[in-house]
Amino acid sequence: MATITVSINNHTITCDASSSVAGAIAQATHQLGATRQSVQGMPRTMLCGMGICFECRVTINGIAHQLACQTPVAAGMQITYEEAGDA
């Protein structure tokens, strides 16, 4: 299994090179935590895994609202999201 290094919320993570960003986040936290908050302040996380629900939106390399479930990881990628309670 080939691995790469990415940054998730300023933590260096080694993950499977064939992972999606959602998979890397799940692997890094060992659980699927909230990846953003709704406009009402409710924690939101990955739901459908198909890019339909838009609940997995994260910021990748400074570009907001990227779908974590549909984006493959790349070496050196900078991934950020608001963890539950950060807003």
C-alpha positions, 0 to 999 in steps of 0.5 A: 500500500502506497502512502502519502502525507497530507495536512489536516487541520495543521496535523501531518497525517500519513494516509493511503495514496488511493484515499479520498479526503473524507477517508483521510479525515476518517483515518486521522480521527479514527471516527467520523467527526463533524467537518463543518457547522450549519448556518444554524450552528449544528455540527455537520459531517459526511453523509452520502459519500456520493457528492450529493448531500454537500455535508462533507465540504472542507477547505482544500489548499485554500479553496473552500467548499470542496467535497471531501468524499469526491476529492482524492488526496494528493501529497502535500494537500492542506485540508482544513475544516471547523471541528464541532464547537469551533464556530 
